[in-house]
């Protein structure tokens, strides 16, 4: 799996490409947590190119959400495909995230 990274001001944008399953989900989760434990955990995850998530990916996103909630923050997800959004809603995880349709709106939400 490929993870495209972009820096917009003080916000890191992570764009995984492909399904977040098995080892790819594990690698993405570890990379995300490594970024979130930094002194500046401003991260936006763009899920436009992620067709589905497995339980490992869901656990990774939930753990990232827990890490940010300790700092009174929420993980920001952009362009979540409908089937991934449905999985987040069905598992009761959707309330842990902020959802955006536009990357710039997600970045601006840190201001």
C-alpha positions as CSV (number, residue, x, y, z in Angstrom):
1,X,0.0,0.0,0.0
2,X,1.1,3.5,-0.8
3,X,0.6,6.4,1.6
4,X,0.9,9.8,0.0
5,X,1.9,12.6,2.4
6,X,1.5,16.3,2.0
7,X,2.2,19.2,4.4
8,X,-0.2,22.1,4.4
9,X,1.1,24.6,6.9
10,X,1.3,22.8,10.2
11,X,-1.1,20.1,9.1
12,X,0.1,16.8,7.7
13,X,-2.2,15.2,5.2
14,X,-2.1,11.4,4.8
15,X,-3.7,9.8,1.8
16,X,-3.6,6.0,1.8
17,X,-4.1,4.4,-1.6
18,X,-5.9,1.0,-1.7
19,X,-7.8,-1.1,0.7
20,X,-6.7,-0.8,4.4
21,X,-6.6,-4.5,5.2
22,X,-4.2,-6.9,6.9
23,X,-0.5,-5.8,6.9
24,X,-1.4,-2.5,5.1
25,X,-3.9,-1.6,7.7
26,X,-1.3,-2.4,10.4
27,X,1.4,-0.3,8.7
28,X,-0.9,2.6,8.2
29,X,-2.1,2.5,11.9
30,X,1.4,2.4,13.2
31,X,2.4,5.4,10.9
32,X,-0.6,7.3,12.0
33,X,0.0,6.7,15.7
34,X,3.6,7.7,15.4
35,X,2.5,11.0,14.0
36,X,-0.2,11.6,16.6
37,X,2.1,11.2,19.6
38,X,4.2,14.1,18.4
39,X,3.9,17.6,19.9
40,X,1.8,18.7,17.0
41,X,-0.7,16.1,16.1
42,X,-2.5,18.0,13.4
43,X,-3.3,15.3,10.9
44,X,-6.0,14.9,8.2
45,X,-6.6,11.5,6.7
46,X,-8.0,11.5,3.1
47,X,-9.8,8.2,2.4
48,X,-10.8,8.9,-1.2
49,X,-8.7,6.1,-2.6
50,X,-9.6,3.6,0.2
51,X,-12.4,1.3,-1.1
52,X,-12.8,-0.6,2.2
53,X,-11.5,-1.0,5.8
54,X,-11.0,-4.2,7.8
55,X,-11.1,-4.6,11.5
56,X,-7.4,-3.9,11.9
57,X,-7.9,-0.5,10.1
58,X,-11.0,0.2,12.3
59,X,-9.0,-0.5,15.4
60,X,-6.2,1.7,14.2
61,X,-8.5,4.6,13.5
62,X,-10.2,4.1,16.9
63,X,-6.8,4.1,18.7
64,X,-5.9,7.3,16.8
65,X,-9.2,8.8,17.9
66,X,-8.5,7.8,21.5
67,X,-5.0,9.4,21.4
68,X,-6.4,12.6,20.1
69,X,-9.4,12.7,22.5
70,X,-6.9,12.8,25.4
71,X,-5.9,16.2,23.9
72,X,-9.5,17.3,23.3
73,X,-9.1,16.8,19.5
74,X,-10.8,14.6,16.9
75,X,-9.3,12.8,13.9
76,X,-10.4,14.5,10.7
77,X,-11.4,12.3,7.8
78,X,-11.8,13.6,4.3
79,X,-13.7,12.1,1.3
80,X,-14.7,8.9,3.0
81,X,-16.2,6.5,0.5
82,X,-19.8,5.6,1.3
83,X,-19.1,1.9,2.2
84,X,-16.3,2.9,4.6
85,X,-18.5,5.6,6.2
86,X,-21.3,2.9,6.6
87,X,-18.8,0.6,8.3
88,X,-17.8,3.4,10.7
89,X,-21.5,4.1,11.4
90,X,-22.5,0.5,11.9
91,X,-19.6,-0.1,14.3
92,X,-20.5,3.0,16.3
93,X,-17.2,4.6,15.5
94,X,-18.4,7.5,13.3
95,X,-19.0,9.8,16.2
96,X,-15.3,9.8,17.1
97,X,-14.3,11.5,13.9
98,X,-14.9,14.8,12.1
99,X,-15.9,14.2,8.4
100,X,-15.2,16.6,5.6
101,X,-15.9,16.6,1.9
102,X,-13.2,19.1,1.2
103,X,-9.5,18.9,2.2
104,X,-9.1,22.7,2.6
105,X,-12.1,22.8,5.0
106,X,-10.5,20.0,7.1
107,X,-7.2,21.9,7.2
108,X,-8.9,25.2,8.1
109,X,-10.8,23.5,10.9
110,X,-7.5,23.5,12.9
111,X,-7.6,27.3,13.1
